């Protein structure tokens, strides 16, 4: 399964991955922390959404980015 890691800061990362739960597939966006060995471990902070809702999430995030760019300009 695909997994993308976005470093949030020196201790935490945002991990986007495809997961399966009770036979259904989800897109999981979750905060992971680095343990003392430097391995990423999941936290309870995150959300899992159905794949058919990803386009709605992307639209909401895109609108936020567009609004933020307008505020800076």
PQR file with spaces between the fields and no chain letter, atoms N, CA, C, O and H, PARSE charges and radii, in Angstrom:
ATOM       1  N    UNK     1       0.842   -1.188    0.000 -0.4000 1.5000
ATOM       2  CA   UNK     1       0.000    0.000    0.000 -0.0000 2.0000
ATOM       3  C    UNK     1       0.883    1.245    0.000  0.5500 1.7000
ATOM       4  O    UNK     1       1.937    1.271    0.636 -0.5500 1.4000
ATOM       5  N    UNK     2       0.450    2.257   -0.706 -0.4000 1.5000
ATOM       6  CA   UNK     2       1.213    3.498   -0.826 -0.0000 2.0000
ATOM       7  C    UNK     2       1.193    4.274    0.488  0.5500 1.7000
ATOM       8  O    UNK     2       0.235    4.206    1.257 -0.5500 1.4000
ATOM       9  H    UNK     2      -0.406    2.236   -1.222  0.4000 1.0000
ATOM      10  N    UNK     3       2.269    5.007    0.721 -0.4000 1.5000
ATOM      11  CA   UNK     3       2.376    5.801    1.949 -0.0000 2.0000
ATOM      12  C    UNK     3       3.232    7.021    1.643  0.5500 1.7000
ATOM      13  O    UNK     3       4.318    6.903    1.075 -0.5500 1.4000
ATOM      14  H    UNK     3       3.048    5.063    0.096  0.4000 1.0000
ATOM      15  N    UNK     4       2.732    8.198    2.027 -0.4000 1.5000
ATOM      16  CA   UNK     4       3.469    9.441    1.855 -0.0000 2.0000
ATOM      17  C    UNK     4       3.720   10.037    3.232  0.5500 1.7000
ATOM      18  O    UNK     4       2.813   10.118    4.060 -0.5500 1.4000
ATOM      19  H    UNK     4       1.850    8.294    2.489  0.4000 1.0000
ATOM      20  N    UNK     5       4.953   10.452    3.468 -0.4000 1.5000
ATOM      21  CA   UNK     5       5.336   11.035    4.754 -0.0000 2.0000
ATOM      22  C    UNK     5       5.720   12.491    4.527  0.5500 1.7000
ATOM      23  O    UNK     5       6.575   12.799    3.697 -0.5500 1.4000
ATOM      24  H    UNK     5       5.690   10.386    2.796  0.4000 1.0000
ATOM      25  N    UNK     6       5.074   13.383    5.279 -0.4000 1.5000
ATOM      26  CA   UNK     6       5.354   14.814    5.219 -0.0000 2.0000
ATOM      27  C    UNK     6       5.863   15.222    6.597  0.5500 1.7000
ATOM      28  O    UNK     6       5.135   15.110    7.583 -0.5500 1.4000
ATOM      29  H    UNK     6       4.380   13.133    5.954  0.4000 1.0000
ATOM      30  N    UNK     7       7.113   15.696    6.676 -0.4000 1.5000
ATOM      31  CA   UNK     7       7.671   16.073    7.973 -0.0000 2.0000
ATOM      32  C    UNK     7       6.978   17.329    8.485  0.5500 1.7000
ATOM      33  O    UNK     7       6.973   18.364    7.818 -0.5500 1.4000
ATOM      34  H    UNK     7       7.704   15.786    5.875  0.4000 1.0000
ATOM      35  N    UNK     8       6.398   17.227    9.664 -0.4000 1.5000
ATOM      36  CA   UNK     8       5.707   18.351   10.303 -0.0000 2.0000
ATOM      37  C    UNK     8       6.712   19.191   11.098  0.5500 1.7000
ATOM      38  O    UNK     8       6.720   20.418   11.003 -0.5500 1.4000
ATOM      39  H    UNK     8       6.401   16.387   10.206  0.4000 1.0000
ATOM      40  N    UNK     9       7.546   18.526   11.870 -0.4000 1.5000
ATOM      41  CA   UNK     9       8.629   19.162   12.617 -0.0000 2.0000
ATOM      42  C    UNK     9       9.655   18.075   12.935  0.5500 1.7000
ATOM      43  O    UNK     9       9.572   16.977   12.384 -0.5500 1.4000
ATOM      44  H    UNK     9       7.539   17.529   11.948  0.4000 1.0000
ATOM      45  N    UNK    10      10.609   18.355   13.803 -0.4000 1.5000
ATOM      46  CA   UNK    10      11.680   17.375   14.056 -0.0000 2.0000
ATOM      47  C    UNK    10      11.198   16.125   14.781  0.5500 1.7000
ATOM      48  O    UNK    10      11.882   15.101   14.764 -0.5500 1.4000
ATOM      49  H    UNK    10      10.677   19.247   14.251  0.4000 1.0000
ATOM      50  N    UNK    11      10.033   16.193   15.418 -0.4000 1.5000
ATOM      51  CA   UNK    11       9.528   15.055   16.180 -0.0000 2.0000
ATOM      52  C    UNK    11       8.326   14.362   15.557  0.5500 1.7000
ATOM      53  O    UNK    11       8.049   13.205   15.873 -0.5500 1.4000
ATOM      54  H    UNK    11       9.478   17.025   15.432  0.4000 1.0000
ATOM      55  N    UNK    12       7.600   15.060   14.668 -0.4000 1.5000
ATOM      56  CA   UNK    12       6.349   14.519   14.137 -0.0000 2.0000
ATOM      57  C    UNK    12       6.296   14.603   12.610  0.5500 1.7000
ATOM      58  O    UNK    12       6.917   15.465   11.988 -0.5500 1.4000
ATOM      59  H    UNK    12       7.825   16.000   14.412  0.4000 1.0000
ATOM      60  N    UNK    13       5.538   13.685   12.042 -0.4000 1.5000
ATOM      61  CA   UNK    13       5.295   13.678   10.598 -0.0000 2.0000
ATOM      62  C    UNK    13       3.814   13.416   10.357  0.5500 1.7000
ATOM      63  O    UNK    13       3.131   12.805   11.180 -0.5500 1.4000
ATOM      64  H    UNK    13       5.033   12.986   12.548  0.4000 1.0000
ATOM      65  N    UNK    14       3.336   13.889    9.218 -0.4000 1.5000
ATOM      66  CA   UNK    14       1.980   13.581    8.761 -0.0000 2.0000
ATOM      67  C    UNK    14       2.133   12.447    7.758  0.5500 1.7000
ATOM      68  O    UNK    14       2.881   12.562    6.787 -0.5500 1.4000
ATOM      69  H    UNK    14       3.891   14.385    8.550  0.4000 1.0000
ATOM      70  N    UNK    15       1.421   11.353    8.000 -0.4000 1.5000
ATOM      71  CA   UNK    15       1.514   10.187    7.125 -0.0000 2.0000
ATOM      72  C    UNK    15       0.159    9.972    6.451  0.5500 1.7000
ATOM      73  O    UNK    15      -0.869    9.847    7.116 -0.5500 1.4000
ATOM      74  H    UNK    15       0.814   11.260    8.789  0.4000 1.0000
ATOM      75  N    UNK    16       0.180    9.931    5.126 -0.4000 1.5000
ATOM      76  CA   UNK    16      -1.021    9.654    4.344 -0.0000 2.0000
ATOM      77  C    UNK    16      -0.849    8.264    3.765  0.5500 1.7000
ATOM      78  O    UNK    16       0.128    7.983    3.071 -0.5500 1.4000
ATOM      79  H    UNK    16       1.015   10.033    4.585  0.4000 1.0000
ATOM      80  N    UNK    17      -1.814    7.389    4.057 -0.4000 1.5000
ATOM      81  CA   UNK    17      -1.686    6.010    3.594 -0.0000 2.0000
ATOM      82  C    UNK    17      -3.052    5.406    3.313  0.5500 1.7000
ATOM      83  O    UNK    17      -4.090    5.925    3.725 -0.5500 1.4000
ATOM      84  H    UNK    17      -2.608    7.617    4.621  0.4000 1.0000
ATOM      85  N    UNK    18      -3.012    4.306    2.607 -0.4000 1.5000
ATOM      86  CA   UNK    18      -4.224    3.538    2.343 -0.0000 2.0000
ATOM      87  C    UNK    18      -4.289    2.438    3.389  0.5500 1.7000
ATOM      88  O    UNK    18      -3.322    1.701    3.582 -0.5500 1.4000
ATOM      89  H    UNK    18      -2.169    3.885    2.272  0.4000 1.0000
ATOM      90  N    UNK    19      -5.431    2.326    4.065 -0.4000 1.5000
ATOM      91  CA   UNK    19      -5.585    1.306    5.092 -0.0000 2.0000
ATOM      92  C    UNK    19      -6.838    0.487    4.818  0.5500 1.7000
ATOM      93  O    UNK    19      -7.695    0.865    4.019 -0.5500 1.4000
ATOM      94  H    UNK    19      -6.216    2.924    3.908  0.4000 1.0000
ATOM      95  N    UNK    20      -6.914   -0.623    5.495 -0.4000 1.5000
ATOM      96  CA   UNK    20      -8.090   -1.478    5.367 -0.0000 2.0000
ATOM      97  C    UNK    20      -8.641   -1.745    6.758  0.5500 1.7000
ATOM      98  O    UNK    20      -7.881   -2.030    7.684 -0.5500 1.4000
ATOM      99  H    UNK    20      -6.218   -0.929    6.144  0.4000 1.0000
ATOM     100  N    UNK    21      -9.966   -1.655    6.912 -0.4000 1.5000
ATOM     101  CA   UNK    21     -10.618   -1.909    8.188 -0.0000 2.0000
ATOM     102  C    UNK    21     -11.922   -2.636    7.927  0.5500 1.7000
ATOM     103  O    UNK    21     -12.782   -2.147    7.195 -0.5500 1.4000
ATOM     104  H    UNK    21     -10.583   -1.424    6.160  0.4000 1.0000
ATOM     105  N    UNK    22     -12.062   -3.793    8.523 -0.4000 1.5000
ATOM     106  CA   UNK    22     -13.264   -4.622    8.360 -0.0000 2.0000
ATOM     107  C    UNK    22     -13.624   -4.815    6.895  0.5500 1.7000
ATOM     108  O    UNK    22     -14.796   -4.749    6.525 -0.5500 1.4000
ATOM     109  H    UNK    22     -11.363   -4.190    9.118  0.4000 1.0000
ATOM     110  N    UNK    23     -12.618   -5.054    6.064 -0.4000 1.5000
ATOM     111  CA   UNK    23     -12.839   -5.344    4.663 -0.0000 2.0000
ATOM     112  C    UNK    23     -13.048   -4.132    3.766  0.5500 1.7000
ATOM     113  O    UNK    23     -13.225   -4.288    2.558 -0.5500 1.4000
ATOM     114  H    UNK    23     -11.666   -5.108    6.365  0.4000 1.0000
ATOM     115  N    UNK    24     -13.033   -2.932    4.331 -0.4000 1.5000
ATOM     116  CA   UNK    24     -13.209   -1.716    3.535 -0.0000 2.0000
ATOM     117  C    UNK    24     -11.890   -0.953    3.481  0.5500 1.7000
ATOM     118  O    UNK    24     -11.101   -0.985    4.425 -0.5500 1.4000
ATOM     119  H    UNK    24     -12.889   -2.805    5.313  0.4000 1.0000
ATOM     120  N    UNK    25     -11.665   -0.269    2.363 -0.4000 1.5000
ATOM     121  CA   UNK    25     -10.450    0.517    2.170 -0.0000 2.0000
ATOM     122  C    UNK    25     -10.711    1.968    2.544  0.5500 1.7000
ATOM     123  O    UNK    25     -11.771    2.518    2.242 -0.5500 1.4000
ATOM     124  H    UNK    25     -12.306   -0.243    1.597  0.4000 1.0000
ATOM     125  N    UNK    26      -9.738    2.580    3.202 -0.4000 1.5000
ATOM     126  CA   UNK    26      -9.822    3.980    3.613 -0.0000 2.0000
ATOM     127  C    UNK    26      -8.516    4.693    3.294  0.5500 1.7000
ATOM     128  O    UNK    26      -7.472    4.065    3.122 -0.5500 1.4000
ATOM     129  H    UNK    26      -8.877    2.134    3.448  0.4000 1.0000
ATOM     130  N    UNK    27      -8.596    6.021    3.219 -0.4000 1.5000
ATOM     131  CA   UNK    27      -7.410    6.866    3.139 -0.0000 2.0000
ATOM     132  C    UNK    27      -7.218    7.422    4.539  0.5500 1.7000
ATOM     133  O    UNK    27      -8.124    8.049    5.089 -0.5500 1.4000
ATOM     134  H    UNK    27      -9.444    6.532    3.359  0.4000 1.0000
ATOM     135  N    UNK    28      -6.049    7.199    5.116 -0.4000 1.5000
ATOM     136  CA   UNK    28      -5.762    7.590    6.487 -0.0000 2.0000
ATOM     137  C    UNK    28      -4.752    8.735    6.482  0.5500 1.7000
ATOM     138  O    UNK    28      -3.696    8.636    5.857 -0.5500 1.4000
ATOM     139  H    UNK    28      -5.314    6.690    4.669  0.4000 1.0000
ATOM     140  N    UNK    29      -5.078    9.817    7.177 -0.4000 1.5000
ATOM     141  CA   UNK    29      -4.175   10.959    7.348 -0.0000 2.0000
ATOM     142  C    UNK    29      -3.938   11.066    8.848  0.5500 1.7000
ATOM     143  O    UNK    29      -4.854   11.394    9.603 -0.5500 1.4000
ATOM     144  H    UNK    29      -5.936    9.898    7.685  0.4000 1.0000
ATOM     145  N    UNK    30      -2.726   10.793    9.275 -0.4000 1.5000
ATOM     146  CA   UNK    30      -2.458   10.646   10.700 -0.0000 2.0000
ATOM     147  C    UNK    30      -1.121   11.259   11.094  0.5500 1.7000
ATOM     148  O    UNK    30      -0.177   11.274   10.303 -0.5500 1.4000
ATOM     149  H    UNK    30      -1.983   10.527    8.662  0.4000 1.0000
ATOM     150  N    UNK    31      -1.046   11.763   12.318 -0.4000 1.5000
ATOM     151  CA   UNK    31       0.207   12.264   12.882 -0.0000 2.0000
ATOM     152  C    UNK    31       0.979   11.072   13.446  0.5500 1.7000
ATOM     153  O    UNK    31       0.432   10.263   14.195 -0.5500 1.4000
ATOM     154  H    UNK    31      -1.812   11.751   12.961  0.4000 1.0000
ATOM     155  N    UNK    32       2.240   10.974   13.082 -0.4000 1.5000
ATOM     156  CA   UNK    32       3.143    9.953   13.624 -0.0000 2.0000
ATOM     157  C    UNK    32       4.241   10.669   14.397  0.5500 1.7000
ATOM     158  O    UNK    32       4.582   11.809   14.080 -0.5500 1.4000
ATOM     159  H    UNK    32       2.685   11.631   12.473  0.4000 1.0000
ATOM     160  N    UNK    33       4.789   10.016   15.397 -0.4000 1.5000
ATOM     161  CA   UNK    33       5.918   10.572   16.145 -0.0000 2.0000
ATOM     162  C    UNK    33       7.124    9.663   15.974  0.5500 1.7000
ATOM     163  O    UNK    33       6.988    8.493   15.615 -0.5500 1.4000
ATOM     164  H    UNK    33       4.512    9.091   15.655  0.4000 1.0000
ATOM     165  N    UNK    34       8.298   10.209   16.234 -0.4000 1.5000
ATOM     166  CA   UNK    34       9.518    9.413   16.162 -0.0000 2.0000
ATOM     167  C    UNK    34       9.827    8.876   17.554  0.5500 1.7000
ATOM     168  O    UNK    34       9.912    9.639   18.516 -0.5500 1.4000
ATOM     169  H    UNK    34       8.408   11.159   16.526  0.4000 1.0000
ATOM     170  N    UNK    35       9.999    7.539   17.659 -0.4000 1.5000
ATOM     171  CA   UNK    35      10.384    6.955   18.943 -0.0000 2.0000
ATOM     172  C    UNK    35      11.875    7.167   19.175  0.5500 1.7000
ATOM     173  O    UNK    35      12.538    7.808   18.360 -0.5500 1.4000
ATOM     174  H    UNK    35       9.930    6.919   16.878  0.4000 1.0000
ATOM     175  N    UNK    36      12.407    6.646   20.261 -0.4000 1.5000
ATOM     176  CA   UNK    36      13.812    6.917   20.591 -0.0000 2.0000
ATOM     177  C    UNK    36      14.780    6.310   19.578  0.5500 1.7000
ATOM     178  O    UNK    36      15.942    6.710   19.515 -0.5500 1.4000
ATOM     179  H    UNK    36      11.869    6.126   20.924  0.4000 1.0000
ATOM     180  N    UNK    37      14.306    5.342   18.783 -0.4000 1.5000
ATOM     181  CA   UNK    37      15.139    4.743   17.728 -0.0000 2.0000
ATOM     182  C    UNK    37      14.988    5.465   16.391  0.5500 1.7000
ATOM     183  O    UNK    37      15.653    5.119   15.415 -0.5500 1.4000
ATOM     184  H    UNK    37      13.362    5.017   18.834  0.4000 1.0000
ATOM     185  N    UNK    38      14.109    6.473   16.352 -0.4000 1.5000
ATOM     186  CA   UNK    38      13.887    7.215   15.116 -0.0000 2.0000
ATOM     187  C    UNK    38      12.818    6.614   14.214  0.5500 1.7000
ATOM     188  O    UNK    38      12.596    7.105   13.108 -0.5500 1.4000
ATOM     189  H    UNK    38      13.569    6.754   17.145  0.4000 1.0000
ATOM     190  N    UNK    39      12.148    5.550   14.675 -0.4000 1.5000
ATOM     191  CA   UNK    39      11.083    4.923   13.887 -0.0000 2.0000
ATOM     192  C    UNK    39       9.779    5.698   14.062  0.5500 1.7000
ATOM     193  O    UNK    39       9.495    6.210   15.144 -0.5500 1.4000
ATOM     194  H    UNK    39      12.328    5.151   15.574  0.4000 1.0000
ATOM     195  N    UNK    40       8.995    5.779   12.999 -0.4000 1.5000
ATOM     196  CA   UNK    40       7.712    6.466   13.067 -0.0000 2.0000
ATOM     197  C    UNK    40       6.658    5.561   13.695  0.5500 1.7000
ATOM     198  O    UNK    40       6.522    4.399   13.314 -0.5500 1.4000
ATOM     199  H    UNK    40       9.226    5.363   12.119  0.4000 1.0000
ATOM     200  N    UNK    41       5.915    6.100   14.657 -0.4000 1.5000
ATOM     201  CA   UNK    41       4.845    5.387   15.346 -0.0000 2.0000
ATOM     202  C    UNK    41       3.581    6.232   15.262  0.5500 1.7000
ATOM     203  O    UNK    41       3.649    7.452   15.412 -0.5500 1.4000
ATOM     204  H    UNK    41       6.026    7.045   14.967  0.4000 1.0000
ATOM     205  N    UNK    42       2.419    5.605   15.022 -0.4000 1.5000
ATOM     206  CA   UNK    42       1.176    6.373   14.886 -0.0000 2.0000
ATOM     207  C    UNK    42       0.655    6.906   16.212  0.5500 1.7000
ATOM     208  O    UNK    42       0.878    6.319   17.271 -0.5500 1.4000
ATOM     209  H    UNK    42       2.363    4.614   14.900  0.4000 1.0000
ATOM     210  N    UNK    43      -0.049    8.038   16.128 -0.4000 1.5000
ATOM     211  CA   UNK    43      -0.771    8.579   17.277 -0.0000 2.0000
ATOM     212  C    UNK    43      -2.264    8.386   17.005  0.5500 1.7000
ATOM     213  O    UNK    43      -2.647    7.856   15.963 -0.5500 1.4000
ATOM     214  H    UNK    43      -0.231    8.515   15.268  0.4000 1.0000
ATOM     215  N    UNK    44      -3.084    8.811   17.927 -0.4000 1.5000
ATOM     216  CA   UNK    44      -4.536    8.747   17.729 -0.0000 2.0000
ATOM     217  C    UNK    44      -5.040    9.967   16.961  0.5500 1.7000
ATOM     218  O    UNK    44      -6.211   10.025   16.588 -0.5500 1.4000
ATOM     219  H    UNK    44      -2.773    9.242   18.774  0.4000 1.0000
ATOM     220  N    UNK    45      -4.161   10.939   16.723 -0.4000 1.5000
ATOM     221  CA   UNK    45      -4.542   12.169   16.023 -0.0000 2.0000
ATOM     222  C    UNK    45      -4.556   11.913   14.527  0.5500 1.7000
ATOM     223  O    UNK    45      -3.508   11.717   13.912 -0.5500 1.4000
ATOM     224  H    UNK    45      -3.210   10.892   17.025  0.4000 1.0000
ATOM     225  N    UNK    46      -5.745   11.917   13.945 -0.4000 1.5000
ATOM     226  CA   UNK    46      -5.847   11.709   12.514 -0.0000 2.0000
ATOM     227  C    UNK    46      -7.274   11.414   12.110  0.5500 1.7000
ATOM     228  O    UNK    46      -8.202   11.452   12.918 -0.5500 1.4000
ATOM     229  H    UNK    46      -6.597   12.076   14.444  0.4000 1.0000
ATOM     230  N    UNK    47      -7.415   11.120   10.838 -0.4000 1.5000
ATOM     231  CA   UNK    47      -8.738   10.833   10.293 -0.0000 2.0000
ATOM     232  C    UNK    47      -8.603    9.802    9.187  0.5500 1.7000
ATOM     233  O    UNK    47      -7.622    9.795    8.443 -0.5500 1.4000
ATOM     234  H    UNK    47      -6.662   11.089   10.181  0.4000 1.0000
ATOM     235  N    UNK    48      -9.604    8.928    9.087 -0.4000 1.5000
ATOM     236  CA   UNK    48      -9.695    7.971    7.981 -0.0000 2.0000
ATOM     237  C    UNK    48     -10.964    8.281    7.210  0.5500 1.7000
ATOM     238  O    UNK    48     -12.037    8.434    7.795 -0.5500 1.4000
ATOM     239  H    UNK    48     -10.401    8.934    9.692  0.4000 1.0000
ATOM     240  N    UNK    49     -10.835    8.373    5.888 -0.4000 1.5000
ATOM     241  CA   UNK    49     -12.006    8.686    5.067 -0.0000 2.0000
ATOM     242  C    UNK    49     -12.132    7.678    3.935  0.5500 1.7000
ATOM     243  O    UNK    49     -11.152    7.068    3.507 -0.5500 1.4000
ATOM     244  H    UNK    49      -9.963    8.249    5.414  0.4000 1.0000
ATOM     245  N    UNK    50     -13.352    7.522    3.467 -0.4000 1.5000
ATOM     246  CA   UNK    50     -13.584    6.634    2.322 -0.0000 2.0000
ATOM     247  C    UNK    50     -12.959    7.248    1.080  0.5500 1.7000
ATOM     248  O    UNK    50     -12.946    8.470    0.935 -0.5500 1.4000
ATOM     249  H    UNK    50     -14.148    8.017    3.815  0.4000 1.0000
ATOM     250  N    UNK    51     -12.443    6.422    0.184 -0.4000 1.5000
ATOM     251  CA   UNK    51     -11.802    6.943   -1.030 -0.0000 2.0000
ATOM     252  C    UNK    51     -12.714    7.853   -1.864  0.5500 1.7000
ATOM     253  O    UNK    51     -12.228    8.780   -2.512 -0.5500 1.4000
ATOM     254  H    UNK    51     -12.453    5.429    0.302  0.4000 1.0000
ATOM     255  N    UNK    52     -14.025    7.599   -1.854 -0.4000 1.5000
ATOM     256  CA   UNK    52     -14.929    8.437   -2.650 -0.0000 2.0000
ATOM     257  C    UNK    52     -15.096    9.843   -2.067  0.5500 1.7000
ATOM     258  O    UNK    52     -15.681   10.708   -2.718 -0.5500 1.4000
ATOM     259  H    UNK    52     -14.419    6.846   -1.328  0.4000 1.0000
ATOM     260  N    UNK    53     -14.597   10.084   -0.863 -0.4000 1.5000
ATOM     261  CA   UNK    53     -14.674   11.406   -0.237 -0.0000 2.0000
ATOM     262  C    UNK    53     -13.379   12.210   -0.377  0.5500 1.7000
ATOM     263  O    UNK    53     -13.325   13.373    0.022 -0.5500 1.4000
ATOM     264  H    UNK    53     -14.122    9.382   -0.333  0.4000 1.0000
ATOM     265  N    UNK    54     -12.341   11.594   -0.942 -0.4000 1.5000
ATOM     266  CA   UNK    54     -11.042   12.273   -1.077 -0.0000 2.0000
ATOM     267  C    UNK    54     -11.161   13.525   -1.944  0.5500 1.7000
ATOM     268  O    UNK    54     -10.553   14.549   -1.633 -0.5500 1.4000
ATOM     269  H    UNK    54     -12.385   10.649   -1.266  0.4000 1.0000
ATOM     270  N    UNK    55     -11.932   13.457   -3.021 -0.4000 1.5000
ATOM     271  CA   UNK    55     -12.062   14.629   -3.897 -0.0000 2.0000
ATOM     272  C    UNK    55     -12.706   15.803   -3.157  0.5500 1.7000
ATOM     273  O    UNK    55     -12.342   16.952   -3.404 -0.5500 1.4000
ATOM     274  H    UNK    55     -12.426   12.625   -3.274  0.4000 1.0000
ATOM     275  N    UNK    56     -13.650   15.540   -2.259 -0.4000 1.5000
ATOM     276  CA   UNK    56     -14.258   16.606   -1.465 -0.0000 2.0000
ATOM     277  C    UNK    56     -13.229   17.213   -0.504  0.5500 1.7000
ATOM     278  O    UNK    56     -13.186   18.431   -0.326 -0.5500 1.4000
ATOM     279  H    UNK    56     -13.946   14.606   -2.058  0.4000 1.0000
ATOM     280  N    UNK    57     -12.410   16.371    0.107 -0.4000 1.5000
ATOM     281  CA   UNK    57     -11.358   16.857    0.999 -0.0000 2.0000
ATOM     282  C    UNK    57     -10.361   17.718    0.233  0.5500 1.7000
ATOM     283  O    UNK    57      -9.966   18.786    0.700 -0.5500 1.4000
ATOM     284  H    UNK    57     -12.444   15.383   -0.037  0.4000 1.0000
ATOM     285  N    UNK    58      -9.957   17.249   -0.945 -0.4000 1.5000
ATOM     286  CA   UNK    58      -9.025   18.025   -1.763 -0.0000 2.0000
ATOM     287  C    UNK    58      -9.615   19.373   -2.169  0.5500 1.7000
ATOM     288  O    UNK    58      -8.911   20.383   -2.178 -0.5500 1.4000
ATOM     289  H    UNK    58     -10.278   16.382   -1.324  0.4000 1.0000
ATOM     290  N    UNK    59     -10.902   19.391   -2.504 -0.4000 1.5000
ATOM     291  CA   UNK    59     -11.560   20.648   -2.876 -0.0000 2.0000
ATOM     292  C    UNK    59     -11.563   21.616   -1.696  0.5500 1.7000
ATOM     293  O    UNK    59     -11.314   22.808   -1.871 -0.5500 1.4000
ATOM     294  H    UNK    59     -11.474   18.570   -2.497  0.4000 1.0000
ATOM     295  N    UNK    60     -11.842   21.108   -0.499 -0.4000 1.5000
ATOM     296  CA   UNK    60     -11.854   21.964    0.691 -0.0000 2.0000
ATOM     297  C    UNK    60     -10.450   22.506    0.974  0.5500 1.7000
ATOM     298  O    UNK    60     -10.295   23.685    1.290 -0.5500 1.4000
ATOM     299  H    UNK    60     -12.044   20.139   -0.357  0.4000 1.0000
ATOM     300  N    UNK    61      -9.438   21.660    0.862 -0.4000 1.5000
ATOM     301  CA   UNK    61      -8.066   22.106    1.090 -0.0000 2.0000
ATOM     302  C    UNK    61      -7.630   23.107    0.024  0.5500 1.7000
ATOM     303  O    UNK    61      -6.955   24.090    0.331 -0.5500 1.4000
ATOM     304  H    UNK    61      -9.565   20.702    0.604  0.4000 1.0000
ATOM     305  N    UNK    62      -8.010   22.863   -1.215 -0.4000 1.5000
ATOM     306  CA   UNK    62      -7.666   23.785   -2.300 -0.0000 2.0000
ATOM     307  C    UNK    62      -8.304   25.153   -2.082  0.5500 1.7000
ATOM     308  O    UNK    62      -7.669   26.182   -2.316 -0.5500 1.4000
ATOM     309  H    UNK    62      -8.559   22.065   -1.464  0.4000 1.0000
ATOM     310  N    UNK    63      -9.552   25.166   -1.637 -0.4000 1.5000
ATOM     311  CA   UNK    63     -10.230   26.436   -1.368 -0.0000 2.0000
ATOM     312  C    UNK    63      -9.512   27.186   -0.254  0.5500 1.7000
ATOM     313  O    UNK    63      -9.374   28.408   -0.319 -0.5500 1.4000
ATOM     314  H    UNK    63     -10.067   24.331   -1.447  0.4000 1.0000
ATOM     315  N    UNK    64      -9.056   26.469    0.764 -0.4000 1.5000
ATOM     316  CA   UNK    64      -8.317   27.090    1.854 -0.0000 2.0000
ATOM     317  C    UNK    64      -7.019   27.692    1.342  0.5500 1.7000
ATOM     318  O    UNK    64      -6.673   28.815    1.708 -0.5500 1.4000
ATOM     319  H    UNK    64      -9.167   25.476    0.817  0.4000 1.0000
ATOM     320  N    UNK    65      -6.300   26.965    0.504 -0.4000 1.5000
ATOM     321  CA   UNK    65      -5.041   27.459   -0.057 -0.0000 2.0000
ATOM     322  C    UNK    65      -5.307   28.687   -0.912  0.5500 1.7000
ATOM     323  O    UNK    65      -4.582   29.678   -0.820 -0.5500 1.4000
ATOM     324  H    UNK    65      -6.582   26.053    0.207  0.4000 1.0000
ATOM     325  N    UNK    66      -6.354   28.630   -1.754 -0.4000 1.5000
ATOM     326  CA   UNK    66      -6.691   29.781   -2.600 -0.0000 2.0000
ATOM     327  C    UNK    66      -7.005   31.016   -1.752  0.5500 1.7000
ATOM     328  O    UNK    66      -6.570   32.121   -2.075 -0.5500 1.4000
ATOM     329  H    UNK    66      -6.943   27.825   -1.830  0.4000 1.0000
ATOM     330  N    UNK    67      -7.766   30.824   -0.662 -0.4000 1.5000
ATOM     331  CA   UNK    67      -8.105   31.938    0.232 -0.0000 2.0000
ATOM     332  C    UNK    67      -6.848   32.482    0.897  0.5500 1.7000
ATOM     333  O    UNK    67      -6.699   33.696    1.038 -0.5500 1.4000
ATOM     334  H    UNK    67      -8.120   29.926   -0.400  0.4000 1.0000
ATOM     335  N    UNK    68      -5.946   31.605    1.307 -0.4000 1.5000
ATOM     336  CA   UNK    68      -4.716   32.039    1.969 -0.0000 2.0000
ATOM     337  C    UNK    68      -3.832   32.849    1.031  0.5500 1.7000
ATOM     338  O    UNK    68      -3.216   33.828    1.453 -0.5500 1.4000
ATOM     339  H    UNK    68      -6.066   30.618    1.193  0.4000 1.0000
ATOM     340  N    UNK    69      -3.765   32.457   -0.220 -0.4000 1.5000
ATOM     341  CA   UNK    69      -2.964   33.182   -1.206 -0.0000 2.0000
ATOM     342  C    UNK    69      -3.539   34.574   -1.429  0.5500 1.7000
ATOM     343  O    UNK    69      -2.789   35.540   -1.569 -0.5500 1.4000
ATOM     344  H    UNK    69      -4.265   31.661   -0.563  0.4000 1.0000
ATOM     345  N    UNK    70      -4.863   34.683   -1.462 -0.4000 1.5000
ATOM     346  CA   UNK    70      -5.499   35.983   -1.647 -0.0000 2.0000
ATOM     347  C    UNK    70      -5.205   36.903   -0.473  0.5500 1.7000
ATOM     348  O    UNK    70      -5.033   38.107   -0.662 -0.5500 1.4000
ATOM     349  H    UNK    70      -5.472   33.899   -1.348  0.4000 1.0000
ATOM     350  N    UNK    71      -5.143   36.349    0.752 -0.4000 1.5000
ATOM     351  CA   UNK    71      -4.870   37.172    1.932 -0.0000 2.0000
ATOM     352  C    UNK    71      -3.456   37.723    1.907  0.5500 1.7000
ATOM     353  O    UNK    71      -3.221   38.838    2.373 -0.5500 1.4000
ATOM     354  H    UNK    71      -5.283   35.371    0.905  0.4000 1.0000
ATOM     355  N    UNK    72      -2.512   36.965    1.373 -0.4000 1.5000
ATOM     356  CA   UNK    72      -1.117   37.380    1.314 -0.0000 2.0000
ATOM     357  C    UNK    72      -0.886   38.421    0.227  0.5500 1.7000
ATOM     358  O    UNK    72      -0.057   39.316    0.391 -0.5500 1.4000
ATOM     359  H    UNK    72      -2.703   36.060    0.994  0.4000 1.0000
ATOM     360  N    UNK    73      -1.602   38.313   -0.863 -0.4000 1.5000
ATOM     361  CA   UNK    73      -1.412   39.209   -2.004 -0.0000 2.0000
ATOM     362  C    UNK    73      -1.764   40.632   -1.708  0.5500 1.7000
ATOM     363  O    UNK    73      -1.650   41.491   -2.582 -0.5500 1.4000
ATOM     364  H    UNK    73      -2.275   37.585   -0.996  0.4000 1.0000
